[in-house]
Amino acid sequence: MKFQTIGLLYLIAVNLIGLLLMGIDKHRARRHKWRIPESTLFLAALLGGSLGTWSGMYLFHHKTKHWYFVLGMPLILAVQLVLGYVFLFR
């Protein structure tokens, strides 16, 4: 497989994981069960899943009142987009 294909598959997987983590955590929050740590949600974003995690915030209406998520997720995504641009087009 080409490097680009592997990279694309990785990004799809990690973003799906980020989206699912937000959905699972919201589901658990509603049922007052054990929650996914916020550090795990941020780790998923930092590992390349920022778009999925950010999308999950608004799809599931989860963590949207926490300023560090509202500012942090799009900031992580912006940094990742800039880094992706630099690595791919420079």
PDB file as gemmi writes it, atoms N, CA and C in Angstrom:
CRYST1    1.000    1.000    1.000  90.00  90.00  90.00 P 1                      
ATOM      1  N   MET A   1       0.831  -1.186   0.000  1.00  0.00           N  
ATOM      2  CA  MET A   1       0.000   0.000   0.000  1.00  0.00           C  
ATOM      3  C   MET A   1       0.868   1.239   0.000  1.00  0.00           C  
ATOM      4  N   LYS A   2       0.369   2.265  -0.639  1.00  0.00           N  
ATOM      5  CA  LYS A   2       1.093   3.527  -0.653  1.00  0.00           C  
ATOM      6  C   LYS A   2       0.955   4.235   0.696  1.00  0.00           C  
ATOM      7  N   PHE A   3       1.921   5.088   0.965  1.00  0.00           N  
ATOM      8  CA  PHE A   3       1.927   5.864   2.201  1.00  0.00           C  
ATOM      9  C   PHE A   3       0.657   6.706   2.324  1.00  0.00           C  
ATOM     10  N   GLN A   4       0.219   7.310   1.212  1.00  0.00           N  
ATOM     11  CA  GLN A   4      -0.973   8.153   1.235  1.00  0.00           C  
ATOM     12  C   GLN A   4      -2.216   7.339   1.588  1.00  0.00           C  
ATOM     13  N   THR A   5      -2.305   6.131   1.064  1.00  0.00           N  
ATOM     14  CA  THR A   5      -3.465   5.278   1.342  1.00  0.00           C  
ATOM     15  C   THR A   5      -3.497   4.886   2.813  1.00  0.00           C  
ATOM     16  N   ILE A   6      -2.356   4.514   3.341  1.00  0.00           N  
ATOM     17  CA  ILE A   6      -2.269   4.140   4.753  1.00  0.00           C  
ATOM     18  C   ILE A   6      -2.620   5.348   5.630  1.00  0.00           C  
ATOM     19  N   GLY A   7      -2.092   6.507   5.270  1.00  0.00           N  
ATOM     20  CA  GLY A   7      -2.392   7.729   6.021  1.00  0.00           C  
ATOM     21  C   GLY A   7      -3.871   8.076   5.991  1.00  0.00           C  
ATOM     22  N   LEU A   8      -4.482   7.943   4.838  1.00  0.00           N  
ATOM     23  CA  LEU A   8      -5.910   8.237   4.717  1.00  0.00           C  
ATOM     24  C   LEU A   8      -6.742   7.256   5.539  1.00  0.00           C  
ATOM     25  N   LEU A   9      -6.402   5.978   5.470  1.00  0.00           N  
ATOM     26  CA  LEU A   9      -7.121   4.979   6.262  1.00  0.00           C  
ATOM     27  C   LEU A   9      -6.954   5.234   7.761  1.00  0.00           C  
ATOM     28  N   TYR A  10      -5.759   5.632   8.159  1.00  0.00           N  
ATOM     29  CA  TYR A  10      -5.512   5.965   9.565  1.00  0.00           C  
ATOM     30  C   TYR A  10      -6.390   7.134  10.001  1.00  0.00           C  
ATOM     31  N   LEU A  11      -6.427   8.190   9.185  1.00  0.00           N  
ATOM     32  CA  LEU A  11      -7.225   9.364   9.542  1.00  0.00           C  
ATOM     33  C   LEU A  11      -8.713   9.049   9.611  1.00  0.00           C  
ATOM     34  N   ILE A  12      -9.191   8.234   8.698  1.00  0.00           N  
ATOM     35  CA  ILE A  12     -10.598   7.835   8.734  1.00  0.00           C  
ATOM     36  C   ILE A  12     -10.880   7.064  10.031  1.00  0.00           C  
ATOM     37  N   ALA A  13     -10.007   6.116  10.356  1.00  0.00           N  
ATOM     38  CA  ALA A  13     -10.200   5.298  11.557  1.00  0.00           C  
ATOM     39  C   ALA A  13     -10.150   6.130  12.830  1.00  0.00           C  
ATOM     40  N   VAL A  14      -9.160   6.987  12.966  1.00  0.00           N  
ATOM     41  CA  VAL A  14      -8.998   7.753  14.205  1.00  0.00           C  
ATOM     42  C   VAL A  14     -10.125   8.785  14.351  1.00  0.00           C  
ATOM     43  N   ASN A  15     -10.623   9.303  13.248  1.00  0.00           N  
ATOM     44  CA  ASN A  15     -11.750  10.235  13.335  1.00  0.00           C  
ATOM     45  C   ASN A  15     -13.044   9.515  13.686  1.00  0.00           C  
ATOM     46  N   LEU A  16     -13.236   8.320  13.174  1.00  0.00           N  
ATOM     47  CA  LEU A  16     -14.399   7.523  13.573  1.00  0.00           C  
ATOM     48  C   LEU A  16     -14.326   7.170  15.056  1.00  0.00           C  
ATOM     49  N   ILE A  17     -13.135   6.844  15.523  1.00  0.00           N  
ATOM     50  CA  ILE A  17     -12.946   6.546  16.942  1.00  0.00           C  
ATOM     51  C   ILE A  17     -13.288   7.773  17.786  1.00  0.00           C  
ATOM     52  N   GLY A  18     -12.804   8.947  17.381  1.00  0.00           N  
ATOM     53  CA  GLY A  18     -13.110  10.181  18.114  1.00  0.00           C  
ATOM     54  C   GLY A  18     -14.607  10.457  18.156  1.00  0.00           C  
ATOM     55  N   LEU A  19     -15.276  10.270  17.027  1.00  0.00           N  
ATOM     56  CA  LEU A  19     -16.721  10.466  16.950  1.00  0.00           C  
ATOM     57  C   LEU A  19     -17.441   9.479  17.870  1.00  0.00           C  
ATOM     58  N   LEU A  20     -17.038   8.220  17.804  1.00  0.00           N  
ATOM     59  CA  LEU A  20     -17.653   7.194  18.648  1.00  0.00           C  
ATOM     60  C   LEU A  20     -17.401   7.442  20.136  1.00  0.00           C  
ATOM     61  N   LEU A  21     -16.206   7.877  20.476  1.00  0.00           N  
ATOM     62  CA  LEU A  21     -15.911   8.165  21.878  1.00  0.00           C  
ATOM     63  C   LEU A  21     -16.838   9.240  22.429  1.00  0.00           C  
ATOM     64  N   MET A  22     -17.094  10.268  21.643  1.00  0.00           N  
ATOM     65  CA  MET A  22     -18.003  11.328  22.089  1.00  0.00           C  
ATOM     66  C   MET A  22     -19.416  10.792  22.247  1.00  0.00           C  
ATOM     67  N   GLY A  23     -19.856   9.963  21.315  1.00  0.00           N  
ATOM     68  CA  GLY A  23     -21.192   9.381  21.400  1.00  0.00           C  
ATOM     69  C   GLY A  23     -21.338   8.451  22.583  1.00  0.00           C  
ATOM     70  N   ILE A  24     -20.337   7.627  22.805  1.00  0.00           N  
ATOM     71  CA  ILE A  24     -20.368   6.694  23.934  1.00  0.00           C  
ATOM     72  C   ILE A  24     -20.355   7.455  25.254  1.00  0.00           C  
ATOM     73  N   ASP A  25     -19.517   8.486  25.342  1.00  0.00           N  
ATOM     74  CA  ASP A  25     -19.435   9.250  26.586  1.00  0.00           C  
ATOM     75  C   ASP A  25     -20.757   9.967  26.862  1.00  0.00           C  
ATOM     76  N   LYS A  26     -21.391  10.502  25.838  1.00  0.00           N  
ATOM     77  CA  LYS A  26     -22.689  11.153  26.024  1.00  0.00           C  
ATOM     78  C   LYS A  26     -23.727  10.134  26.495  1.00  0.00           C  
ATOM     79  N   HIS A  27     -23.723   8.972  25.894  1.00  0.00           N  
ATOM     80  CA  HIS A  27     -24.651   7.913  26.281  1.00  0.00           C  
ATOM     81  C   HIS A  27     -24.441   7.527  27.754  1.00  0.00           C  
ATOM     82  N   ARG A  28     -23.201   7.403  28.148  1.00  0.00           N  
ATOM     83  CA  ARG A  28     -22.890   7.045  29.533  1.00  0.00           C  
ATOM     84  C   ARG A  28     -23.268   8.170  30.490  1.00  0.00           C  
ATOM     85  N   ALA A  29     -23.072   9.409  30.050  1.00  0.00           N  
ATOM     86  CA  ALA A  29     -23.412  10.551  30.905  1.00  0.00           C  
ATOM     87  C   ALA A  29     -24.910  10.575  31.193  1.00  0.00           C  
ATOM     88  N   ARG A  30     -25.708  10.302  30.197  1.00  0.00           N  
ATOM     89  CA  ARG A  30     -27.162  10.298  30.384  1.00  0.00           C  
ATOM     90  C   ARG A  30     -27.609   9.216  31.356  1.00  0.00           C  
ATOM     91  N   ARG A  31     -26.869   8.129  31.415  1.00  0.00           N  
ATOM     92  CA  ARG A  31     -27.241   7.007  32.276  1.00  0.00           C  
ATOM     93  C   ARG A  31     -26.456   6.974  33.586  1.00  0.00           C  
ATOM     94  N   HIS A  32     -25.723   8.047  33.850  1.00  0.00           N  
ATOM     95  CA  HIS A  32     -24.944   8.186  35.090  1.00  0.00           C  
ATOM     96  C   HIS A  32     -24.019   6.990  35.303  1.00  0.00           C  
ATOM     97  N   LYS A  33     -23.353   6.578  34.243  1.00  0.00           N  
ATOM     98  CA  LYS A  33     -22.405   5.467  34.311  1.00  0.00           C  
ATOM     99  C   LYS A  33     -20.976   6.004  34.226  1.00  0.00           C  
ATOM    100  N   TRP A  34     -20.017   5.069  34.313  1.00  0.00           N  
ATOM    101  CA  TRP A  34     -18.604   5.408  34.213  1.00  0.00           C  
ATOM    102  C   TRP A  34     -18.351   6.148  32.907  1.00  0.00           C  
ATOM    103  N   ARG A  35     -17.586   7.229  32.970  1.00  0.00           N  
ATOM    104  CA  ARG A  35     -17.362   8.105  31.830  1.00  0.00           C  
ATOM    105  C   ARG A  35     -15.973   7.919  31.244  1.00  0.00           C  
ATOM    106  N   ILE A  36     -15.855   8.291  29.989  1.00  0.00           N  
ATOM    107  CA  ILE A  36     -14.556   8.310  29.316  1.00  0.00           C  
ATOM    108  C   ILE A  36     -13.825   9.566  29.790  1.00  0.00           C  
ATOM    109  N   PRO A  37     -12.588   9.449  30.256  1.00  0.00           N  
ATOM    110  CA  PRO A  37     -11.858  10.628  30.727  1.00  0.00           C  
ATOM    111  C   PRO A  37     -11.694  11.675  29.620  1.00  0.00           C  
ATOM    112  N   GLU A  38     -11.761  12.934  30.013  1.00  0.00           N  
ATOM    113  CA  GLU A  38     -11.577  14.019  29.045  1.00  0.00           C  
ATOM    114  C   GLU A  38     -10.210  13.939  28.387  1.00  0.00           C  
ATOM    115  N   SER A  39      -9.224  13.474  29.124  1.00  0.00           N  
ATOM    116  CA  SER A  39      -7.886  13.343  28.545  1.00  0.00           C  
ATOM    117  C   SER A  39      -7.886  12.346  27.387  1.00  0.00           C  
ATOM    118  N   THR A  40      -8.711  11.317  27.459  1.00  0.00           N  
ATOM    119  CA  THR A  40      -8.818  10.334  26.379  1.00  0.00           C  
ATOM    120  C   THR A  40      -9.460  10.966  25.152  1.00  0.00           C  
ATOM    121  N   LEU A  41     -10.458  11.813  25.371  1.00  0.00           N  
ATOM    122  CA  LEU A  41     -11.106  12.503  24.249  1.00  0.00           C  
ATOM    123  C   LEU A  41     -10.112  13.436  23.552  1.00  0.00           C  
ATOM    124  N   PHE A  42      -9.324  14.151  24.342  1.00  0.00           N  
ATOM    125  CA  PHE A  42      -8.310  15.027  23.756  1.00  0.00           C  
ATOM    126  C   PHE A  42      -7.198  14.227  23.085  1.00  0.00           C  
ATOM    127  N   LEU A  43      -6.846  13.077  23.651  1.00  0.00           N  
ATOM    128  CA  LEU A  43      -5.816  12.239  23.038  1.00  0.00           C  
ATOM    129  C   LEU A  43      -6.260  11.770  21.654  1.00  0.00           C  
ATOM    130  N   ALA A  44      -7.513  11.366  21.541  1.00  0.00           N  
ATOM    131  CA  ALA A  44      -8.041  10.955  20.232  1.00  0.00           C  
ATOM    132  C   ALA A  44      -7.932  12.100  19.233  1.00  0.00           C  
ATOM    133  N   ALA A  45      -8.220  13.308  19.688  1.00  0.00           N  
ATOM    134  CA  ALA A  45      -8.114  14.480  18.811  1.00  0.00           C  
ATOM    135  C   ALA A  45      -6.653  14.734  18.428  1.00  0.00           C  
ATOM    136  N   LEU A  46      -5.772  14.672  19.392  1.00  0.00           N  
ATOM    137  CA  LEU A  46      -4.355  14.940  19.132  1.00  0.00           C  
ATOM    138  C   LEU A  46      -3.718  13.897  18.223  1.00  0.00           C  
ATOM    139  N   LEU A  47      -4.243  12.679  18.247  1.00  0.00           N  
ATOM    140  CA  LEU A  47      -3.701  11.618  17.393  1.00  0.00           C  
ATOM    141  C   LEU A  47      -4.230  11.699  15.961  1.00  0.00           C  
ATOM    142  N   GLY A  48      -4.971  12.750  15.660  1.00  0.00           N  
ATOM    143  CA  GLY A  48      -5.458  12.957  14.296  1.00  0.00           C  
ATOM    144  C   GLY A  48      -6.967  12.900  14.170  1.00  0.00           C  
ATOM    145  N   GLY A  49      -7.668  12.662  15.268  1.00  0.00           N  
ATOM    146  CA  GLY A  49      -9.115  12.537  15.219  1.00  0.00           C  
ATOM    147  C   GLY A  49      -9.864  13.790  15.618  1.00  0.00           C  
ATOM    148  N   SER A  50      -9.263  14.943  15.422  1.00  0.00           N  
ATOM    149  CA  SER A  50      -9.892  16.184  15.866  1.00  0.00           C  
ATOM    150  C   SER A  50     -11.187  16.490  15.124  1.00  0.00           C  
ATOM    151  N   LEU A  51     -11.254  16.193  13.845  1.00  0.00           N  
ATOM    152  CA  LEU A  51     -12.476  16.462  13.091  1.00  0.00           C  
ATOM    153  C   LEU A  51     -13.623  15.574  13.593  1.00  0.00           C  
ATOM    154  N   GLY A  52     -13.353  14.306  13.827  1.00  0.00           N  
ATOM    155  CA  GLY A  52     -14.371  13.401  14.338  1.00  0.00           C  
ATOM    156  C   GLY A  52     -14.814  13.757  15.746  1.00  0.00           C  
ATOM    157  N   THR A  53     -13.863  14.107  16.591  1.00  0.00           N  
ATOM    158  CA  THR A  53     -14.181  14.467  17.964  1.00  0.00           C  
ATOM    159  C   THR A  53     -14.974  15.767  18.009  1.00  0.00           C  
ATOM    160  N   TRP A  54     -14.564  16.737  17.208  1.00  0.00           N  
ATOM    161  CA  TRP A  54     -15.262  18.028  17.149  1.00  0.00           C  
ATOM    162  C   TRP A  54     -16.667  17.842  16.581  1.00  0.00           C  
ATOM    163  N   SER A  55     -16.782  17.023  15.553  1.00  0.00           N  
ATOM    164  CA  SER A  55     -18.099  16.727  14.981  1.00  0.00           C  
ATOM    165  C   SER A  55     -18.986  16.045  16.011  1.00  0.00           C  
ATOM    166  N   GLY A  56     -18.419  15.116  16.767  1.00  0.00           N  
ATOM    167  CA  GLY A  56     -19.167  14.412  17.805  1.00  0.00           C  
ATOM    168  C   GLY A  56     -19.673  15.339  18.894  1.00  0.00           C  
ATOM    169  N   MET A  57     -18.911  16.382  19.186  1.00  0.00           N  
ATOM    170  CA  MET A  57     -19.352  17.355  20.177  1.00  0.00           C  
ATOM    171  C   MET A  57     -20.702  17.937  19.793  1.00  0.00           C  
ATOM    172  N   TYR A  58     -20.845  18.310  18.550  1.00  0.00           N  
ATOM    173  CA  TYR A  58     -22.059  18.989  18.116  1.00  0.00           C  
ATOM    174  C   TYR A  58     -23.139  18.014  17.659  1.00  0.00           C  
ATOM    175  N   LEU A  59     -22.752  16.870  17.135  1.00  0.00           N  
ATOM    176  CA  LEU A  59     -23.735  15.860  16.746  1.00  0.00           C  
ATOM    177  C   LEU A  59     -24.469  15.325  17.977  1.00  0.00           C  
ATOM    178  N   PHE A  60     -23.722  15.087  19.056  1.00  0.00           N  
ATOM    179  CA  PHE A  60     -24.298  14.536  20.276  1.00  0.00           C  
ATOM    180  C   PHE A  60     -24.567  15.605  21.337  1.00  0.00           C  
ATOM    181  N   HIS A  61     -24.288  16.874  21.029  1.00  0.00           N  
ATOM    182  CA  HIS A  61     -24.451  17.979  21.983  1.00  0.00           C  
ATOM    183  C   HIS A  61     -23.737  17.649  23.288  1.00  0.00           C  
ATOM    184  N   HIS A  62     -22.465  17.330  23.155  1.00  0.00           N  
ATOM    185  CA  HIS A  62     -21.681  16.857  24.290  1.00  0.00           C  
ATOM    186  C   HIS A  62     -20.418  17.697  24.456  1.00  0.00           C  
ATOM    187  N   LYS A  63     -20.191  18.156  25.646  1.00  0.00           N  
ATOM    188  CA  LYS A  63     -19.014  18.956  26.019  1.00  0.00           C  
ATOM    189  C   LYS A  63     -19.028  20.339  25.374  1.00  0.00           C  
ATOM    190  N   THR A  64     -20.174  20.775  24.873  1.00  0.00           N  
ATOM    191  CA  THR A  64     -20.248  22.070  24.188  1.00  0.00           C  
ATOM    192  C   THR A  64     -20.309  23.246  25.162  1.00  0.00           C  
ATOM    193  N   LYS A  65     -20.428  22.983  26.440  1.00  0.00           N  
ATOM    194  CA  LYS A  65     -20.428  24.058  27.439  1.00  0.00           C  
ATOM    195  C   LYS A  65     -19.083  24.201  28.126  1.00  0.00           C  
ATOM    196  N   HIS A  66     -18.155  23.327  27.777  1.00  0.00           N  
ATOM    197  CA  HIS A  66     -16.807  23.386  28.351  1.00  0.00           C  
ATOM    198  C   HIS A  66     -15.917  24.198  27.406  1.00  0.00           C  
ATOM    199  N   TRP A  67     -15.434  25.345  27.880  1.00  0.00           N  
ATOM    200  CA  TRP A  67     -14.671  26.235  27.015  1.00  0.00           C  
ATOM    201  C   TRP A  67     -13.438  25.562  26.441  1.00  0.00           C  
ATOM    202  N   TYR A  68     -12.820  24.695  27.211  1.00  0.00           N  
ATOM    203  CA  TYR A  68     -11.592  24.059  26.733  1.00  0.00           C  
ATOM    204  C   TYR A  68     -11.868  23.068  25.605  1.00  0.00           C  
ATOM    205  N   PHE A  69     -13.075  22.557  25.495  1.00  0.00           N  
ATOM    206  CA  PHE A  69     -13.440  21.737  24.340  1.00  0.00           C  
ATOM    207  C   PHE A  69     -13.847  22.630  23.173  1.00  0.00           C  
ATOM    208  N   VAL A  70     -14.650  23.645  23.458  1.00  0.00           N  
ATOM    209  CA  VAL A  70     -15.134  24.540  22.399  1.00  0.00           C  
ATOM    210  C   VAL A  70     -13.977  25.241  21.705  1.00  0.00           C  
ATOM    211  N   LEU A  71     -12.941  25.618  22.440  1.00  0.00           N  
ATOM    212  CA  LEU A  71     -11.772  26.271  21.849  1.00  0.00           C  
ATOM    213  C   LEU A  71     -10.692  25.263  21.458  1.00  0.00           C  
ATOM    214  N   GLY A  72     -10.528  24.238  22.272  1.00  0.00           N  
ATOM    215  CA  GLY A  72      -9.430  23.292  22.069  1.00  0.00           C  
ATOM    216  C   GLY A  72      -9.576  22.433  20.824  1.00  0.00           C  
ATOM    217  N   MET A  73     -10.756  21.886  20.584  1.00  0.00           N  
ATOM    218  CA  MET A  73     -10.933  20.990  19.431  1.00  0.00           C  
ATOM    219  C   MET A  73     -10.712  21.689  18.093  1.00  0.00           C  
ATOM    220  N   PRO A  74     -11.313  22.860  17.866  1.00  0.00           N  
ATOM    221  CA  PRO A  74     -11.028  23.522  16.587  1.00  0.00           C  
ATOM    222  C   PRO A  74      -9.575  24.001  16.479  1.00  0.00           C  
ATOM    223  N   LEU A  75      -8.970  24.334  17.613  1.00  0.00           N  
ATOM    224  CA  LEU A  75      -7.562  24.740  17.594  1.00  0.00           C  
ATOM    225  C   LEU A  75      -6.669  23.563  17.198  1.00  0.00           C  
ATOM    226  N   ILE A  76      -6.942  22.404  17.762  1.00  0.00           N  
ATOM    227  CA  ILE A  76      -6.184  21.210  17.396  1.00  0.00           C  
ATOM    228  C   ILE A  76      -6.375  20.898  15.914  1.00  0.00           C  
ATOM    229  N   LEU A  77      -7.610  20.996  15.433  1.00  0.00           N  
ATOM    230  CA  LEU A  77      -7.895  20.751  14.016  1.00  0.00           C  
ATOM    231  C   LEU A  77      -7.137  21.741  13.132  1.00  0.00           C  
ATOM    232  N   ALA A  78      -7.142  23.014  13.504  1.00  0.00           N  
ATOM    233  CA  ALA A  78      -6.440  24.028  12.708  1.00  0.00           C  
ATOM    234  C   ALA A  78      -4.942  23.732  12.635  1.00  0.00           C  
ATOM    235  N   VAL A  79      -4.349  23.379  13.762  1.00  0.00           N  
ATOM    236  CA  VAL A  79      -2.915  23.045  13.786  1.00  0.00           C  
ATOM    237  C   VAL A  79      -2.653  21.830  12.904  1.00  0.00           C  
ATOM    238  N   GLN A  80      -3.519  20.829  12.987  1.00  0.00           N  
ATOM    239  CA  GLN A  80      -3.330  19.629  12.178  1.00  0.00           C  
ATOM    240  C   GLN A  80      -3.482  19.929  10.687  1.00  0.00           C  
ATOM    241  N   LEU A  81      -4.401  20.809  10.330  1.00  0.00           N  
ATOM    242  CA  LEU A  81      -4.557  21.179   8.923  1.00  0.00           C  
ATOM    243  C   LEU A  81      -3.331  21.920   8.401  1.00  0.00           C  
ATOM    244  N   VAL A  82      -2.797  22.817   9.208  1.00  0.00           N  
ATOM    245  CA  VAL A  82      -1.584  23.542   8.807  1.00  0.00           C  
ATOM    246  C   VAL A  82      -0.414  22.573   8.660  1.00  0.00           C  
ATOM    247  N   LEU A  83      -0.253  21.682   9.623  1.00  0.00           N  
ATOM    248  CA  LEU A  83       0.833  20.702   9.540  1.00  0.00           C  
ATOM    249  C   LEU A  83       0.656  19.783   8.335  1.00  0.00           C  
ATOM    250  N   GLY A  84      -0.579  19.365   8.072  1.00  0.00           N  
ATOM    251  CA  GLY A  84      -0.843  18.537   6.896  1.00  0.00           C  
ATOM    252  C   GLY A  84      -0.495  19.251   5.605  1.00  0.00           C  
ATOM    253  N   TYR A  85      -0.845  20.541   5.544  1.00  0.00           N  
ATOM    254  CA  TYR A  85      -0.516  21.331   4.368  1.00  0.00           C  
ATOM    255  C   TYR A  85       1.005  21.431   4.193  1.00  0.00           C  
ATOM    256  N   VAL A  86       1.692  21.719   5.269  1.00  0.00           N  
ATOM    257  CA  VAL A  86       3.149  21.859   5.217  1.00  0.00           C  
ATOM    258  C   VAL A  86       3.805  20.559   4.756  1.00  0.00           C  
ATOM    259  N   PHE A  87       3.373  19.432   5.307  1.00  0.00           N  
ATOM    260  CA  PHE A  87       3.976  18.148   4.938  1.00  0.00           C  
ATOM    261  C   PHE A  87       3.619  17.704   3.522  1.00  0.00           C  
ATOM    262  N   LEU A  88       2.428  18.039   3.070  1.00  0.00           N  
ATOM    263  CA  LEU A  88       1.999  17.564   1.753  1.00  0.00           C  
ATOM    264  C   LEU A  88       2.388  18.477   0.596  1.00  0.00           C  
ATOM    265  N   PHE A  89       2.420  19.781   0.839  1.00  0.00           N  
ATOM    266  CA  PHE A  89       2.591  20.714  -0.272  1.00  0.00           C  
ATOM    267  C   PHE A  89       3.854  21.569  -0.187  1.00  0.00           C  
ATOM    268  N   ARG A  90       4.725  21.302   0.708  1.00  0.00           N  
ATOM    269  CA  ARG A  90       5.970  22.087   0.789  1.00  0.00           C  
ATOM    270  C   ARG A  90       7.160  21.210   0.552  1.00  0.00           C  
TER     271      ARG A  90                                                      
END                                                                             
